[in-house]
């Protein structure tokens, strides 16, 4: 995550790496809230989708090393943008395959209402100015214990709303 606020960039990076002794494989779907987002996008019950996906994929990890050492060399880069209603880790198999073939892949997660779910961090305690606006006097790199996760879910079209103007502004 580059920048903890909603304006920051959020991605998972896949790259050619050296094998390491300490291998930790990341989870394919790292948070339960992604199940809720998929349920909302599919217009299904959150409880039902959470139950099904938790039992099928709840602890499924992907065959990639977390924070592995970068393999020395020059590699072309790819920015992978998930489709409408998806999120950064849903297409891990494609991104892993590209990385295994010598590409550096940045799988972004959109915070504009097109992802089924995403999050950003907000300060737990904010300062308010005389006008009542929330301001932050702290540094951009706050410790996690001073931040809380805020989830954003897929934004469906309103009745009569056109798809192109909504998604084009993204």
TORPA-4810 file (N, C-alpha, C, O; in nm, 3 decimals):
<nodes>
NODE_1_0.086_-0.116_0.000_0.000_0.000_0.000_0.091_0.122_0.000_0.179_0.134_0.085_X
NODE_2_0.071_0.211_-0.092_0.147_0.336_-0.100_0.054_0.448_-0.053_-0.034_0.491_-0.128_X
NODE_3_0.072_0.494_0.067_-0.019_0.592_0.123_-0.136_0.520_0.186_-0.203_0.440_0.120_X
NODE_4_-0.163_0.546_0.312_-0.266_0.470_0.383_-0.406_0.526_0.360_-0.504_0.461_0.398_X
NODE_5_-0.417_0.644_0.300_-0.549_0.704_0.283_-0.617_0.653_0.156_-0.559_0.578_0.078_X
NODE_6_-0.740_0.695_0.137_-0.817_0.652_0.020_-0.751_0.698_-0.111_-0.775_0.637_-0.216_X
NODE_7_-0.669_0.804_-0.106_-0.602_0.851_-0.227_-0.477_0.771_-0.261_-0.423_0.786_-0.370_X
NODE_8_-0.430_0.688_-0.170_-0.308_0.610_-0.193_-0.329_0.499_-0.294_-0.441_0.473_-0.338_X
NODE_9_-0.220_0.434_-0.331_-0.225_0.321_-0.423_-0.221_0.191_-0.345_-0.153_0.181_-0.243_X
NODE_10_-0.295_0.093_-0.393_-0.302_-0.036_-0.325_-0.277_-0.144_-0.428_-0.347_-0.151_-0.529_X
NODE_11_-0.180_-0.229_-0.403_-0.146_-0.333_-0.501_-0.077_-0.451_-0.435_-0.031_-0.443_-0.321_X
NODE_12_-0.072_-0.559_-0.508_0.010_-0.674_-0.471_0.110_-0.690_-0.583_0.073_-0.691_-0.700_X
NODE_13_0.237_-0.702_-0.547_0.345_-0.709_-0.644_0.393_-0.853_-0.659_0.424_-0.920_-0.560_X
NODE_14_0.398_-0.899_-0.783_0.450_-1.032_-0.818_0.576_-1.010_-0.900_0.577_-0.925_-0.989_X
NODE_15_0.681_-1.086_-0.873_0.807_-1.062_-0.943_0.892_-1.189_-0.943_0.872_-1.278_-0.860_X
NODE_16_0.988_-1.197_-1.037_1.082_-1.310_-1.035_1.164_-1.301_-0.905_1.217_-1.195_-0.872_X
NODE_17_1.173_-1.411_-0.834_1.242_-1.407_-0.705_1.337_-1.525_-0.688_1.327_-1.626_-0.757_X
NODE_18_1.426_-1.507_-0.594_1.518_-1.613_-0.553_1.444_-1.704_-0.454_1.361_-1.657_-0.376_X
NODE_19_1.476_-1.831_-0.458_1.419_-1.922_-0.358_1.479_-1.888_-0.222_1.599_-1.863_-0.212_X
NODE_20_1.397_-1.888_-0.121_1.448_-1.861_0.013_1.414_-1.978_0.103_1.324_-2.058_0.074_X
NODE_21_1.487_-1.988_0.213_1.463_-2.097_0.308_1.331_-2.078_0.380_1.256_-2.172_0.402_X
NODE_22_1.306_-1.954_0.418_1.184_-1.922_0.491_1.074_-1.883_0.392_1.074_-1.773_0.337_X
NODE_23_0.983_-1.975_0.369_0.878_-1.950_0.270_0.744_-1.933_0.340_0.696_-2.022_0.409_X
NODE_24_0.684_-1.815_0.319_0.551_-1.789_0.371_0.463_-1.757_0.251_0.488_-1.659_0.180_X
NODE_25_0.362_-1.838_0.230_0.272_-1.816_0.116_0.153_-1.732_0.159_0.086_-1.765_0.258_X
NODE_26_0.125_-1.623_0.086_0.011_-1.537_0.122_-0.122_-1.605_0.091_-0.130_-1.693_0.005_X
NODE_27_-0.225_-1.562_0.161_-0.360_-1.614_0.136_-0.413_-1.559_0.004_-0.387_-1.445_-0.032_X
NODE_28_-0.488_-1.642_-0.066_-0.548_-1.601_-0.193_-0.651_-1.490_-0.168_-0.647_-1.386_-0.233_X
NODE_29_-0.742_-1.512_-0.075_-0.839_-1.410_-0.037_-0.807_-1.374_0.108_-0.845_-1.446_0.200_X
NODE_30_-0.735_-1.262_0.128_-0.676_-1.234_0.258_-0.770_-1.186_0.369_-0.731_-1.188_0.485_X
NODE_31_-0.891_-1.144_0.336_-0.984_-1.096_0.438_-1.126_-1.140_0.406_-1.165_-1.147_0.290_X
NODE_32_-1.202_-1.169_0.510_-1.341_-1.212_0.496_-1.428_-1.105_0.429_-1.527_-1.139_0.364_X
NODE_33_-1.392_-0.979_0.444_-1.469_-0.870_0.384_-1.474_-0.881_0.231_-1.566_-0.830_0.168_X
NODE_34_-1.374_-0.946_0.173_-1.378_-0.968_0.028_-1.493_-1.062_-0.009_-1.553_-1.046_-0.115_X
NODE_35_-1.522_-1.158_0.077_-1.639_-1.245_0.053_-1.766_-1.162_0.053_-1.854_-1.182_-0.031_X
NODE_36_-1.776_-1.070_0.148_-1.894_-0.984_0.156_-1.908_-0.901_0.029_-2.018_-0.885_-0.024_X
NODE_37_-1.796_-0.848_-0.020_-1.798_-0.770_-0.143_-1.842_-0.851_-0.263_-1.919_-0.803_-0.346_X
NODE_38_-1.792_-0.974_-0.272_-1.835_-1.062_-0.382_-1.984_-1.092_-0.372_-2.054_-1.095_-0.474_X
NODE_39_-2.033_-1.113_-0.250_-2.176_-1.139_-0.230_-2.259_-1.020_-0.275_-2.360_-1.036_-0.343_X
NODE_40_-2.216_-0.900_-0.237_-2.288_-0.779_-0.279_-2.288_-0.766_-0.431_-2.391_-0.736_-0.491_X
NODE_41_-2.172_-0.789_-0.492_-2.162_-0.776_-0.637_-2.252_-0.878_-0.708_-2.316_-0.847_-0.809_X
NODE_42_-2.256_-0.999_-0.654_-2.338_-1.106_-0.714_-2.484_-1.099_-0.671_-2.566_-1.179_-0.715_X
NODE_43_-2.516_-1.003_-0.585_-2.652_-0.986_-0.532_-2.701_-1.112_-0.462_-2.812_-1.159_-0.485_X
NODE_44_-2.614_-1.164_-0.375_-2.644_-1.282_-0.295_-2.628_-1.247_-0.147_-2.571_-1.143_-0.112_X
NODE_45_-2.677_-1.332_-0.063_-2.667_-1.313_0.081_-2.521_-1.319_0.125_-2.448_-1.410_0.088_X
NODE_46_-2.479_-1.221_0.205_-2.342_-1.220_0.257_-2.316_-1.344_0.342_-2.209_-1.406_0.334_X
NODE_47_-2.413_-1.379_0.421_-2.396_-1.496_0.510_-2.376_-1.624_0.429_-2.289_-1.705_0.462_X
NODE_48_-2.455_-1.642_0.324_-2.445_-1.761_0.241_-2.310_-1.766_0.168_-2.241_-1.868_0.171_X
NODE_49_-2.273_-1.655_0.103_-2.146_-1.651_0.028_-2.028_-1.666_0.122_-1.931_-1.735_0.089_X
NODE_50_-2.034_-1.602_0.238_-1.927_-1.615_0.336_-1.911_-1.761_0.379_-1.800_-1.812_0.388_X
NODE_51_-2.022_-1.828_0.405_-2.018_-1.968_0.446_-1.955_-2.056_0.338_-1.866_-2.136_0.367_X
NODE_52_-2.000_-2.040_0.214_-1.949_-2.122_0.103_-1.801_-2.095_0.079_-1.721_-2.188_0.075_X
NODE_53_-1.764_-1.967_0.063_-1.625_-1.934_0.031_-1.531_-1.963_0.146_-1.417_-2.004_0.124_X
NODE_54_-1.575_-1.942_0.269_-1.491_-1.974_0.385_-1.457_-2.122_0.389_-1.344_-2.159_0.421_X
NODE_55_-1.553_-2.205_0.357_-1.529_-2.349_0.360_-1.451_-2.397_0.238_-1.372_-2.491_0.248_X
NODE_56_-1.472_-2.335_0.124_-1.400_-2.377_0.003_-1.259_-2.319_-0.005_-1.164_-2.390_-0.040_X
NODE_57_-1.245_-2.190_0.026_-1.117_-2.121_0.003_-1.064_-2.048_0.125_-0.966_-1.975_0.112_X
NODE_58_-1.122_-2.065_0.239_-1.088_-1.987_0.357_-0.942_-1.973_0.389_-0.897_-1.863_0.422_X
NODE_59_-0.866_-2.079_0.380_-0.724_-2.071_0.414_-0.635_-2.113_0.296_-0.522_-2.157_0.316_X
NODE_60_-0.687_-2.098_0.175_-0.610_-2.136_0.058_-0.501_-2.032_0.032_-0.530_-1.913_0.017_X
NODE_61_-0.378_-2.078_0.026_-0.268_-1.985_-0.002_-0.223_-2.004_-0.146_-0.245_-2.109_-0.207_X
NODE_62_-0.159_-1.902_-0.199_-0.115_-1.905_-0.338_0.032_-1.949_-0.343_0.107_-1.925_-0.248_X
NODE_63_0.074_-2.012_-0.451_0.213_-2.061_-0.462_0.310_-1.948_-0.499_0.369_-1.947_-0.607_X
NODE_64_0.325_-1.855_-0.407_0.420_-1.745_-0.423_0.480_-1.718_-0.285_0.415_-1.742_-0.183_X
NODE_65_0.603_-1.669_-0.282_0.668_-1.640_-0.155_0.644_-1.497_-0.113_0.661_-1.404_-0.193_X
NODE_66_0.604_-1.478_0.013_0.579_-1.346_0.068_0.714_-1.280_0.098_0.796_-1.337_0.170_X
NODE_67_0.737_-1.159_0.045_0.860_-1.082_0.067_0.986_-1.158_0.029_1.088_-1.147_0.098_X
NODE_68_0.981_-1.235_-0.078_1.097_-1.310_-0.125_1.202_-1.215_-0.183_1.167_-1.107_-0.231_X
NODE_69_1.329_-1.254_-0.180_1.433_-1.169_-0.239_1.417_-1.160_-0.391_1.394_-1.261_-0.458_X
NODE_70_1.430_-1.040_-0.443_1.416_-1.013_-0.586_1.529_-1.080_-0.662_1.645_-1.070_-0.621_X
NODE_71_1.498_-1.148_-0.771_1.599_-1.212_-0.854_1.667_-1.104_-0.939_1.600_-1.028_-1.009_X
NODE_72_1.799_-1.097_-0.932_1.875_-0.994_-1.002_1.850_-1.001_-1.152_1.849_-1.109_-1.212_X
NODE_73_1.830_-0.884_-1.211_1.808_-0.877_-1.355_1.717_-0.762_-1.391_1.668_-0.689_-1.304_X
NODE_74_1.696_-0.747_-1.521_1.604_-0.644_-1.571_1.481_-0.714_-1.625_1.491_-0.810_-1.701_X
NODE_75_1.364_-0.666_-1.585_1.239_-0.732_-1.622_1.138_-0.629_-1.671_1.130_-0.518_-1.617_X
NODE_76_1.061_-0.665_-1.773_0.952_-0.576_-1.814_0.843_-0.576_-1.706_0.829_-0.673_-1.631_X
NODE_77_0.768_-0.467_-1.699_0.664_-0.458_-1.597_0.525_-0.457_-1.660_0.506_-0.413_-1.774_X
NODE_78_0.430_-0.505_-1.583_0.290_-0.513_-1.624_0.205_-0.457_-1.510_0.226_-0.492_-1.394_X
NODE_79_0.111_-0.370_-1.543_0.013_-0.326_-1.445_-0.115_-0.404_-1.475_-0.173_-0.391_-1.582_X
NODE_80_-0.157_-0.485_-1.378_-0.275_-0.569_-1.396_-0.392_-0.507_-1.323_-0.388_-0.489_-1.201_X
NODE_81_-0.495_-0.474_-1.396_-0.614_-0.412_-1.339_-0.727_-0.513_-1.338_-0.767_-0.565_-1.442_X
NODE_82_-0.779_-0.541_-1.220_-0.889_-0.637_-1.207_-1.013_-0.586_-1.280_-1.026_-0.465_-1.303_X
NODE_83_-1.100_-0.673_-1.314_-1.225_-0.635_-1.380_-1.328_-0.584_-1.281_-1.305_-0.585_-1.160_X
NODE_84_-1.440_-0.541_-1.332_-1.549_-0.488_-1.251_-1.596_-0.595_-1.152_-1.628_-0.707_-1.191_X
NODE_85_-1.599_-0.559_-1.024_-1.646_-0.651_-0.921_-1.541_-0.747_-0.868_-1.575_-0.837_-0.792_X
NODE_86_-1.417_-0.731_-0.906_-1.310_-0.819_-0.859_-1.223_-0.743_-0.758_-1.266_-0.640_-0.706_X
NODE_87_-1.102_-0.793_-0.730_-1.008_-0.726_-0.641_-0.868_-0.777_-0.672_-0.853_-0.868_-0.753_X
NODE_88_-0.766_-0.719_-0.610_-0.626_-0.738_-0.649_-0.576_-0.882_-0.644_-0.486_-0.916_-0.719_X
NODE_89_-0.631_-0.966_-0.559_-0.578_-1.102_-0.546_-0.658_-1.207_-0.622_-0.616_-1.323_-0.630_X
NODE_90_-0.771_-1.170_-0.677_-0.859_-1.267_-0.742_-0.792_-1.334_-0.863_-0.817_-1.451_-0.891_X
NODE_91_-0.708_-1.260_-0.933_-0.640_-1.313_-1.052_-0.495_-1.350_-1.022_-0.409_-1.337_-1.109_X
NODE_92_-0.467_-1.397_-0.903_-0.331_-1.432_-0.862_-0.266_-1.534_-0.955_-0.147_-1.525_-0.982_X
NODE_93_-0.343_-1.630_-1.003_-0.286_-1.735_-1.089_-0.225_-1.674_-1.216_-0.117_-1.715_-1.259_X
NODE_94_-0.293_-1.577_-1.275_-0.241_-1.511_-1.395_-0.116_-1.430_-1.361_-0.017_-1.435_-1.434_X
NODE_95_-0.122_-1.356_-1.253_-0.008_-1.273_-1.214_0.115_-1.357_-1.178_0.227_-1.321_-1.214_X
NODE_96_0.093_-1.468_-1.109_0.203_-1.558_-1.074_0.266_-1.616_-1.200_0.388_-1.626_-1.210_X
NODE_97_0.183_-1.654_-1.295_0.234_-1.709_-1.420_0.319_-1.606_-1.495_0.426_-1.639_-1.546_X
NODE_98_0.272_-1.482_-1.501_0.350_-1.377_-1.567_0.483_-1.355_-1.495_0.586_-1.340_-1.561_X
NODE_99_0.483_-1.353_-1.363_0.606_-1.335_-1.287_0.702_-1.452_-1.310_0.823_-1.431_-1.317_X
NODE_100_0.649_-1.572_-1.322_0.735_-1.689_-1.345_0.799_-1.686_-1.483_0.897_-1.755_-1.508_X
NODE_101_0.742_-1.606_-1.573_0.796_-1.592_-1.708_0.881_-1.465_-1.723_0.917_-1.427_-1.835_X
NODE_102_0.915_-1.400_-1.611_1.008_-1.289_-1.616_0.947_-1.150_-1.618_1.012_-1.056_-1.665_X
NODE_103_0.825_-1.134_-1.571_0.762_-1.002_-1.564_0.747_-0.960_-1.418_0.729_-1.043_-1.330_X
NODE_104_0.753_-0.829_-1.395_0.716_-0.773_-1.266_0.572_-0.727_-1.284_0.543_-0.645_-1.371_X
NODE_105_0.482_-0.778_-1.201_0.339_-0.751_-1.216_0.286_-0.678_-1.093_0.298_-0.725_-0.980_X
NODE_106_0.228_-0.562_-1.117_0.163_-0.485_-1.011_0.012_-0.503_-1.028_-0.048_-0.446_-1.119_X
NODE_107_-0.048_-0.583_-0.942_-0.193_-0.606_-0.946_-0.260_-0.503_-0.855_-0.258_-0.516_-0.733_X
NODE_108_-0.319_-0.401_-0.915_-0.378_-0.291_-0.839_-0.518_-0.326_-0.791_-0.586_-0.412_-0.848_X
NODE_109_-0.560_-0.257_-0.687_-0.696_-0.270_-0.637_-0.757_-0.131_-0.637_-0.705_-0.040_-0.572_X
NODE_110_-0.866_-0.116_-0.708_-0.928_0.015_-0.725_-1.015_0.052_-0.605_-1.088_-0.031_-0.552_X
NODE_111_-1.004_0.176_-0.565_-1.083_0.227_-0.451_-1.191_0.323_-0.499_-1.226_0.418_-0.430_X
NODE_112_-1.243_0.296_-0.616_-1.339_0.388_-0.678_-1.479_0.330_-0.690_-1.563_0.388_-0.758_X
NODE_113_-1.505_0.218_-0.626_-1.636_0.155_-0.634_-1.646_0.046_-0.738_-1.752_-0.016_-0.752_X
NODE_114_-1.538_0.019_-0.812_-1.543_-0.087_-0.913_-1.496_-0.221_-0.859_-1.528_-0.325_-0.917_X
NODE_115_-1.422_-0.222_-0.748_-1.380_-0.347_-0.684_-1.496_-0.399_-0.600_-1.577_-0.321_-0.550_X
NODE_116_-1.505_-0.531_-0.585_-1.610_-0.584_-0.499_-1.587_-0.539_-0.355_-1.683_-0.517_-0.281_X
NODE_117_-1.462_-0.526_-0.316_-1.428_-0.475_-0.184_-1.284_-0.427_-0.186_-1.201_-0.480_-0.260_X
NODE_118_-1.255_-0.329_-0.107_-1.120_-0.280_-0.086_-1.118_-0.203_0.044_-1.223_-0.178_0.103_X
NODE_119_-1.002_-0.164_0.088_-0.995_-0.087_0.212_-0.881_0.013_0.207_-0.792_0.008_0.122_X
NODE_120_-0.887_0.104_0.302_-0.780_0.200_0.325_-0.772_0.218_0.475_-0.855_0.167_0.549_X
NODE_121_-0.672_0.291_0.519_-0.659_0.315_0.662_-0.693_0.460_0.694_-0.661_0.552_0.618_X
NODE_122_-0.759_0.477_0.807_-0.796_0.609_0.855_-0.743_0.620_0.997_-0.740_0.523_1.072_X
NODE_123_-0.700_0.740_1.033_-0.649_0.760_1.169_-0.759_0.736_1.271_-0.874_0.776_1.251_X
NODE_124_-0.724_0.670_1.382_-0.821_0.644_1.487_-0.866_0.772_1.554_-0.984_0.788_1.586_X
NODE_125_-0.774_0.863_1.575_-0.812_0.993_1.635_-0.770_1.103_1.539_-0.655_1.112_1.498_X
NODE_126_-0.867_1.187_1.506_-0.843_1.297_1.413_-0.857_1.429_1.485_-0.931_1.442_1.582_X
NODE_127_-0.785_1.526_1.435_-0.797_1.662_1.487_-0.900_1.736_1.403_-0.905_1.720_1.281_X
NODE_128_-0.982_1.817_1.468_-1.084_1.893_1.397_-1.051_2.041_1.412_-1.024_2.088_1.522_X
NODE_129_-1.054_2.115_1.299_-1.026_2.259_1.304_-1.149_2.338_1.346_-1.254_2.280_1.375_X
NODE_130_-1.137_2.473_1.348_-1.246_2.559_1.393_-1.372_2.546_1.308_-1.482_2.567_1.358_X
NODE_131_-1.356_2.512_1.181_-1.469_2.502_1.088_-1.537_2.364_1.100_-1.645_2.342_1.045_X
NODE_132_-1.473_2.273_1.172_-1.530_2.140_1.188_-1.479_2.040_1.086_-1.531_1.929_1.076_X
NODE_133_-1.375_2.079_1.008_-1.318_1.988_0.910_-1.215_1.899_0.979_-1.144_1.943_1.069_X
NODE_134_-1.209_1.776_0.936_-1.112_1.683_0.990_-0.976_1.712_0.928_-0.963_1.717_0.805_X
NODE_135_-0.876_1.730_1.012_-0.740_1.755_0.962_-0.645_1.657_1.027_-0.674_1.601_1.133_X
NODE_136_-0.531_1.638_0.964_-0.431_1.547_1.018_-0.300_1.621_1.030_-0.248_1.673_0.931_X
NODE_137_-0.246_1.627_1.148_-0.119_1.693_1.170_-0.006_1.593_1.179_0.107_1.629_1.209_X
NODE_138_-0.035_1.467_1.152_0.065_1.362_1.168_0.138_1.334_1.038_0.102_1.385_0.932_X
NODE_139_0.240_1.252_1.049_0.319_1.215_0.932_0.242_1.116_0.846_0.149_1.052_0.895_X
NODE_140_0.277_1.101_0.716_0.206_1.008_0.630_0.227_0.862_0.666_0.146_0.777_0.629_X
NODE_141_0.334_0.830_0.738_0.362_0.692_0.775_0.334_0.670_0.923_0.426_0.675_1.005_X
NODE_142_0.210_0.647_0.955_0.170_0.624_1.094_0.182_0.477_1.129_0.166_0.391_1.042_X
NODE_143_0.209_0.445_1.257_0.210_0.304_1.298_0.069_0.245_1.289_-0.030_0.317_1.307_X
NODE_144_0.060_0.116_1.263_-0.070_0.050_1.245_-0.161_0.063_1.367_-0.283_0.065_1.352_X
NODE_145_-0.104_0.073_1.486_-0.190_0.084_1.605_-0.262_0.218_1.613_-0.353_0.234_1.695_X
NODE_146_-0.224_0.315_1.529_-0.292_0.445_1.525_-0.390_0.453_1.408_-0.451_0.557_1.384_X
NODE_147_-0.406_0.343_1.335_-0.492_0.341_1.217_-0.603_0.237_1.233_-0.587_0.137_1.303_X
NODE_148_-0.715_0.263_1.166_-0.822_0.163_1.160_-0.857_0.140_1.013_-0.854_0.231_0.931_X
NODE_149_-0.889_0.017_0.983_-0.923_-0.023_0.847_-1.065_0.020_0.814_-1.158_-0.005_0.891_X
NODE_150_-1.083_0.085_0.699_-1.215_0.127_0.651_-1.241_0.055_0.519_-1.164_0.067_0.425_X
NODE_151_-1.350_-0.019_0.515_-1.383_-0.098_0.396_-1.474_-0.021_0.303_-1.566_0.049_0.346_X
NODE_152_-1.448_-0.035_0.172_-1.532_0.021_0.066_-1.581_-0.096_-0.018_-1.503_-0.186_-0.050_X
NODE_153_-1.707_-0.095_-0.053_-1.764_-0.204_-0.131_-1.807_-0.155_-0.269_-1.817_-0.035_-0.295_X
NODE_154_-1.832_-0.250_-0.356_-1.873_-0.222_-0.494_-1.991_-0.125_-0.497_-2.085_-0.136_-0.419_X
NODE_155_-1.982_-0.028_-0.588_-2.089_0.071_-0.602_-2.175_0.031_-0.721_-2.133_0.047_-0.836_X
NODE_156_-2.296_-0.020_-0.696_-2.384_-0.056_-0.808_-2.447_0.070_-0.870_-2.448_0.176_-0.809_X
NODE_157_-2.497_0.055_-0.988_-2.565_0.165_-1.055_-2.696_0.196_-0.983_-2.766_0.106_-0.937_X
NODE_158_-2.727_0.324_-0.974_-2.857_0.366_-0.921_-2.960_0.349_-1.033_-2.925_0.337_-1.151_X
NODE_159_-3.086_0.348_-0.996_-3.195_0.337_-1.094_-3.181_0.447_-1.198_-3.179_0.565_-1.163_X
NODE_160_-3.173_0.411_-1.326_-3.163_0.506_-1.437_-3.024_0.562_-1.461_-3.004_0.639_-1.555_X
NODE_161_-2.926_0.526_-1.377_-2.790_0.576_-1.392_-2.720_0.504_-1.508_-2.736_0.384_-1.526_X
NODE_162_-2.642_0.578_-1.585_-2.569_0.522_-1.698_-2.434_0.468_-1.650_-2.367_0.528_-1.566_X
NODE_163_-2.395_0.354_-1.704_-2.269_0.289_-1.665_-2.146_0.371_-1.705_-2.055_0.390_-1.624_X
NODE_164_-2.144_0.420_-1.829_-2.024_0.486_-1.879_-1.983_0.608_-1.797_-1.866_0.617_-1.758_X
NODE_165_-2.072_0.703_-1.769_-2.028_0.820_-1.690_-1.976_0.782_-1.552_-1.878_0.842_-1.505_X
NODE_166_-2.038_0.684_-1.486_-1.995_0.643_-1.353_-1.855_0.583_-1.360_-1.767_0.623_-1.284_X
NODE_167_-1.833_0.487_-1.449_-1.705_0.415_-1.455_-1.597_0.495_-1.528_-1.478_0.475_-1.501_X
NODE_168_-1.634_0.584_-1.618_-1.537_0.660_-1.693_-1.462_0.759_-1.602_-1.344_0.786_-1.624_X
NODE_169_-1.529_0.813_-1.501_-1.464_0.904_-1.408_-1.357_0.835_-1.325_-1.274_0.903_-1.264_X
NODE_170_-1.358_0.704_-1.321_-1.260_0.631_-1.243_-1.124_0.642_-1.308_-1.027_0.586_-1.257_X
</nodes>
